[in-house]
Amino acid sequence: MESRTEISSLGEFGLIQRINKGVTNTQPDTVTGIGDDAAVMDIGEEYGLLTTDLLLEGVHFDLTFFPLKHLGYKSIAASVSDIAAMNGYPRQVTVNIAISNRFSVEAIDEFYAGVRTACKDFSVDLVGGDTSSSRSGLLISVSVFGKVKKDKVVYRNTAKPNDLLCVTGDLGGAYLGLQLLEREKQVFLTNPDMQPELEGKDYVIQRQLRPEARMDVIYELEEAGVTPTSMIDVSDGLASDLLHICAQSGVGAVVFEERLPIDEQTYLAATELNLSPITAALNGGEDYELLFTVSQADYEKIKNNPKITFVGYIADKSEGVSLHTKGDSRVPMTAQGWT
């Protein structure tokens, strides 16, 4: 009898590594394949960037509380964020959807209204896609093609000891927005007459339902004359994504708890839900901020940018990856984000 290995024993990234073992790139214009935020291809004067994302109803989103217009927007933003993480600029996008007969033409119009708004915001063209029927809810697949100058492309595996660790925006909001929406859904299912208690929580709800890809920061880094030494987008949580950079670069890192950027509304939501805002910031995921490293020589060029926070530094591999707590102790960092 053939042995059976459960996928859960490998985890998402173990599965990706296993798939990658059997892949050999043979095309001369393939520069980088599996293992980064986007594939890199030589297209002449520049590199082409290609990324793809899959979103499944019941796994990645819940239509009980997720407006279709926001879902269309988020579908594009999440993939554009991968292009940003390569220090590139998105150009074209394709959107594939599989829909069941639960959805009306008007519902699909709503979804694509969000897609078009995101395409306008991120300066990308919707150039195609495929449509299919589905027996089990809504399925969305988005691919984005982008470009980057050959000397400006940024990978995950190029961080060096003594580099400074930076993150854009703030962290943990998207996760807490999801927890609030899930809580209100349960209240509604118990008593449909109850009104949702979401007043004063607009920011964290928006972080979950309508996140932004940080293309604004990519433009600002270029204006400042700064090319990060490594970069990744924070989709799985800061801890998990930092561990990717460190594993692929062969380095360690130290993050200072007191430096983690957490919005006031995120703190309040965490308190209300009896959750740790620090845990949400480290492990929440779906913030779609950029986590990147810069050489110390570039510190002066971006130190006054209000969108960027210096949260730590890259260390030698022997030091491991740790959180320097407010109590002045070092706690090893583990990946507890999305799998």
C-alpha positions as CSV (number, residue, x, y, z in Angstrom):
1,M,0.0,0.0,0.0
2,E,1.3,3.5,-0.9
3,S,2.2,5.7,2.0
4,R,0.2,8.9,2.3
5,T,1.7,12.2,3.6
6,E,-0.7,14.8,4.9
7,I,-0.2,18.3,3.3
8,S,-0.5,19.8,6.8
9,S,2.7,18.0,7.8
10,L,4.6,20.1,5.3
11,G,2.8,23.5,5.7
12,E,2.4,26.0,2.9
13,F,6.1,26.8,2.6
14,G,7.2,23.2,2.9
15,L,4.8,22.4,0.0
16,I,6.2,25.2,-2.1
17,Q,9.7,24.0,-1.5
18,R,8.7,20.5,-2.4
19,I,7.1,21.7,-5.7
20,N,10.2,23.8,-6.4
21,K,12.5,20.8,-6.1
22,G,11.1,19.3,-9.2
23,V,11.3,22.5,-11.2
24,T,14.1,23.3,-13.6
25,N,14.2,26.6,-15.5
26,T,15.4,26.2,-19.1
27,Q,14.5,29.5,-20.7
28,P,17.5,31.9,-21.0
29,D,15.2,34.9,-20.2
30,T,14.0,33.4,-16.8
31,V,16.1,35.2,-14.2
32,T,14.3,34.1,-11.0
33,G,11.5,31.6,-10.5
34,I,9.7,30.2,-7.5
35,G,10.7,31.7,-4.1
36,D,10.2,35.4,-4.2
37,D,7.2,37.8,-4.4
38,A,7.3,37.7,-8.2
39,A,9.1,35.9,-11.0
40,V,11.7,37.9,-12.8
41,M,12.3,37.7,-16.6
42,D,14.8,39.5,-18.8
43,I,12.8,41.5,-21.4
44,G,15.6,43.6,-22.8
45,E,16.5,46.9,-21.2
46,E,14.4,46.1,-18.1
47,Y,13.2,43.1,-16.1
48,G,9.6,41.8,-16.4
49,L,7.9,40.8,-13.1
50,L,5.0,38.3,-12.9
51,T,3.0,37.4,-9.9
52,T,-0.3,35.5,-9.3
53,D,-2.7,35.2,-6.4
54,L,-5.7,32.9,-5.7
55,L,-8.6,33.9,-3.5
56,L,-11.3,31.4,-2.5
57,E,-14.6,32.1,-0.8
58,G,-14.7,30.5,2.6
59,V,-10.9,30.5,2.8
60,H,-9.7,34.0,2.0
61,F,-13.0,36.0,2.3
62,D,-16.5,35.7,3.7
63,L,-19.2,37.3,1.7
64,T,-21.4,37.6,4.8
65,F,-19.5,40.8,5.6
66,F,-17.2,41.4,2.5
67,P,-18.8,43.8,0.0
68,L,-18.1,42.6,-3.6
69,K,-16.8,46.1,-4.6
70,H,-14.2,46.0,-1.8
71,L,-13.3,42.4,-2.7
72,G,-12.6,43.4,-6.3
73,Y,-10.3,46.2,-5.1
74,K,-8.5,44.0,-2.6
75,S,-7.9,41.3,-5.2
76,I,-5.9,43.7,-7.3
77,A,-4.2,45.5,-4.4
78,A,-2.9,42.1,-2.9
79,S,-1.2,41.2,-6.2
80,V,0.1,44.7,-7.0
81,S,1.7,44.6,-3.5
82,D,3.9,41.7,-4.7
83,I,5.2,43.8,-7.6
84,A,5.9,46.6,-5.1
85,A,7.9,44.1,-3.0
86,M,10.3,43.6,-6.0
87,N,10.7,47.5,-6.2
88,G,8.8,47.3,-9.5
89,Y,5.9,49.1,-11.1
90,P,2.7,47.2,-12.2
91,R,1.6,47.5,-15.8
92,Q,-1.0,44.9,-16.7
93,V,-3.4,42.6,-14.9
94,T,-5.6,39.7,-15.7
95,V,-8.5,38.5,-13.6
96,N,-10.0,35.0,-13.7
97,I,-13.3,34.3,-11.8
98,A,-15.4,31.2,-11.3
99,I,-18.9,32.0,-10.2
100,S,-22.0,30.0,-9.0
101,N,-25.6,30.8,-9.9
102,R,-25.9,32.6,-6.5
103,F,-24.4,35.6,-8.2
104,S,-26.4,38.0,-10.4
105,V,-25.0,40.1,-13.2
106,E,-25.3,43.1,-10.9
107,A,-23.2,41.4,-8.3
108,I,-20.4,40.8,-10.8
109,D,-20.7,44.4,-11.9
110,E,-20.0,45.4,-8.3
111,F,-17.0,43.2,-8.1
112,Y,-15.5,44.6,-11.4
113,A,-16.3,48.2,-10.2
114,G,-13.8,47.5,-7.4
115,V,-11.3,46.0,-9.8
116,R,-11.5,49.0,-12.1
117,T,-11.1,51.4,-9.2
118,A,-7.9,49.6,-8.1
119,C,-6.6,49.5,-11.6
120,K,-7.0,53.3,-11.8
121,D,-5.4,53.8,-8.4
122,F,-2.4,51.7,-9.2
123,S,-2.1,52.7,-12.9
124,V,-2.5,49.2,-14.3
125,D,-4.5,48.0,-17.3
126,L,-7.0,45.2,-17.0
127,V,-6.1,43.2,-20.2
128,G,-7.9,39.9,-19.9
129,G,-8.9,36.9,-17.9
130,D,-11.1,33.9,-17.9
131,T,-14.6,33.2,-16.6
132,S,-16.0,29.9,-15.5
133,S,-18.9,28.4,-13.6
134,S,-18.3,27.1,-10.0
135,R,-20.2,24.6,-7.9
136,S,-18.8,25.9,-4.6
137,G,-18.8,29.7,-4.4
138,L,-16.6,32.4,-5.8
139,L,-13.0,31.8,-6.9
140,I,-10.7,34.7,-8.0
141,S,-7.3,34.4,-9.6
142,V,-5.3,37.6,-10.4
143,S,-2.0,37.8,-12.2
144,V,0.0,41.1,-12.5
145,F,2.8,41.9,-14.9
146,G,5.2,44.7,-14.0
147,K,8.6,46.1,-14.8
148,V,11.7,47.2,-12.9
149,K,15.1,48.6,-14.0
150,K,17.7,45.9,-13.9
151,D,19.8,47.7,-11.3
152,K,16.8,48.4,-9.1
153,V,15.2,45.0,-8.7
154,V,15.0,43.9,-5.0
155,Y,14.9,40.3,-3.8
156,R,14.3,38.6,-0.4
157,N,17.7,36.9,-0.3
158,T,20.0,39.9,-0.3
159,A,19.8,41.3,3.3
160,K,23.2,41.8,5.0
161,P,24.2,42.1,8.7
162,N,24.0,45.7,10.0
163,D,21.3,46.7,7.5
164,L,18.5,48.6,9.0
165,L,15.0,47.0,9.1
166,C,12.1,49.2,8.0
167,V,8.4,48.8,7.7
168,T,5.8,51.0,6.0
169,G,2.6,52.2,7.6
170,D,1.3,50.3,10.7
171,L,0.7,46.7,11.6
172,G,-2.0,44.4,13.0
173,G,-5.0,46.5,11.9
174,A,-6.2,44.1,9.2
175,Y,-6.2,41.1,11.5
176,L,-8.1,42.9,14.2
177,G,-10.6,44.2,11.6
178,L,-11.2,40.6,10.6
179,Q,-11.7,39.6,14.3
180,L,-14.3,42.3,14.8
181,L,-16.2,41.4,11.6
182,E,-16.2,37.7,12.6
183,R,-17.5,38.6,16.1
184,E,-20.3,40.7,14.6
185,K,-21.2,37.9,12.2
186,Q,-21.6,35.5,15.1
187,V,-23.8,38.0,16.9
188,F,-25.9,38.4,13.7
189,L,-26.3,34.7,13.3
190,T,-27.5,34.4,16.9
191,N,-29.8,37.4,16.6
192,P,-30.5,38.9,13.2
193,D,-32.1,41.9,14.7
194,M,-28.9,43.1,16.5
195,Q,-27.2,46.0,14.9
196,P,-23.4,45.6,14.3
197,E,-21.2,47.4,16.9
198,L,-18.6,48.8,14.6
199,E,-18.8,52.5,15.3
200,G,-15.3,54.1,15.7
201,K,-13.7,51.1,14.1
202,D,-13.6,52.3,10.5
203,Y,-9.8,52.2,10.2
204,V,-9.3,48.6,11.2
205,I,-12.3,47.4,9.2
206,Q,-10.9,49.3,6.1
207,R,-7.5,47.6,6.7
208,Q,-9.2,44.2,6.3
209,L,-11.7,45.0,3.5
210,R,-9.9,47.5,1.4
211,P,-6.1,47.4,1.9
212,E,-3.7,49.5,-0.2
213,A,-0.6,48.3,-2.0
214,R,2.3,50.7,-1.0
215,M,3.2,51.8,-4.4
216,D,3.4,55.4,-2.9
217,V,6.5,54.3,-0.9
218,I,8.1,52.7,-4.0
219,Y,7.9,56.1,-5.8
220,E,9.2,57.9,-2.7
221,L,12.2,55.6,-2.2
222,E,13.1,56.2,-5.9
223,E,12.9,60.0,-5.4
224,A,15.1,59.7,-2.3
225,G,17.7,57.7,-4.3
226,V,17.3,54.6,-2.0
227,T,17.2,51.0,-3.3
228,P,16.4,48.6,-0.5
229,T,18.9,45.8,0.1
230,S,16.0,43.3,0.5
231,M,12.2,43.5,0.6
232,I,9.0,41.5,1.0
233,D,5.3,42.5,1.5
234,V,3.7,41.8,4.8
235,S,0.9,39.4,3.8
236,D,1.5,36.6,6.3
237,G,2.5,38.7,9.3
238,L,5.8,40.6,10.1
239,A,7.3,37.7,12.0
240,S,6.6,35.1,9.2
241,D,7.7,37.5,6.4
242,L,10.9,38.6,8.3
243,L,11.8,34.9,8.8
244,H,11.6,34.5,5.0
245,I,14.1,37.3,4.4
246,C,16.4,35.9,7.1
247,A,16.2,32.3,5.9
248,Q,16.8,33.2,2.3
249,S,19.5,35.8,3.1
250,G,21.3,33.6,5.6
251,V,21.1,36.2,8.4
252,G,19.5,36.9,11.8
253,A,17.5,40.0,12.9
254,V,16.5,41.9,16.0
255,V,13.1,43.7,16.1
256,F,12.4,46.2,18.9
257,E,8.9,45.7,20.4
258,E,8.7,49.4,21.3
259,R,9.4,50.4,17.7
260,L,6.5,48.4,16.1
261,P,4.1,50.8,14.5
262,I,0.6,50.2,15.8
263,D,-2.3,52.5,15.2
264,E,-4.3,53.7,18.2
265,Q,-7.5,52.1,16.8
266,T,-5.7,48.8,16.5
267,Y,-4.7,49.1,20.2
268,L,-8.3,49.8,21.2
269,A,-9.7,46.9,19.1
270,A,-7.1,44.6,20.6
271,T,-8.1,45.6,24.1
272,E,-11.8,45.1,23.4
273,L,-11.1,41.6,22.0
274,N,-8.7,40.7,24.8
275,L,-5.9,40.2,22.2
276,S,-2.3,41.4,22.3
277,P,-1.7,44.3,19.9
278,I,1.9,43.1,19.7
279,T,0.9,39.6,18.7
280,A,-1.5,41.1,16.1
281,A,1.3,43.3,14.7
282,L,3.8,40.3,14.5
283,N,1.5,37.6,13.3
284,G,-1.7,39.1,12.0
285,G,-1.0,39.3,8.2
286,E,-2.9,40.9,5.4
287,D,-1.6,44.4,6.1
288,Y,0.1,44.5,2.7
289,E,2.8,46.9,4.1
290,L,6.4,46.6,2.9
291,L,9.1,45.1,5.1
292,F,12.5,46.1,3.8
293,T,16.1,46.6,4.7
294,V,18.4,49.5,3.8
295,S,22.1,50.0,4.3
296,Q,23.0,52.4,7.1
297,A,24.4,54.8,4.5
298,D,20.8,55.4,3.3
299,Y,19.4,56.2,6.8
300,E,19.7,60.0,6.4
301,K,17.8,59.9,3.1
302,I,14.6,58.4,4.5
303,K,14.7,59.0,8.3
304,N,12.1,61.8,8.1
305,N,9.6,59.9,5.9
306,P,6.5,59.6,8.1
307,K,5.4,56.5,6.2
308,I,8.5,54.5,7.2
309,T,9.4,53.2,10.7
310,F,12.8,51.7,11.6
311,V,12.0,48.7,13.7
312,G,15.3,46.9,14.1
313,Y,18.4,45.6,12.3
314,I,19.8,42.6,10.5
315,A,22.2,40.6,12.6
316,D,24.6,37.7,12.0
317,K,22.9,34.3,11.4
318,S,24.2,33.0,14.7
319,E,22.1,35.5,16.6
320,G,18.9,34.1,15.2
321,V,15.7,36.2,14.7
322,S,14.4,37.7,17.9
323,L,12.1,40.3,19.4
324,H,13.7,42.7,21.9
325,T,10.9,43.3,24.4
326,K,10.1,46.4,26.4
327,G,11.3,44.4,29.4
328,D,14.8,44.3,27.8
329,S,14.8,40.5,27.0
330,R,15.2,38.7,23.7
331,V,12.4,36.3,22.6
332,P,13.0,34.1,19.6
333,M,10.6,35.0,16.8
334,T,8.4,32.2,15.3
335,A,6.1,32.2,12.3
336,Q,2.5,32.0,13.5
337,G,0.9,33.9,10.6
338,W,-1.2,32.7,7.7
339,T,-0.7,29.1,6.4
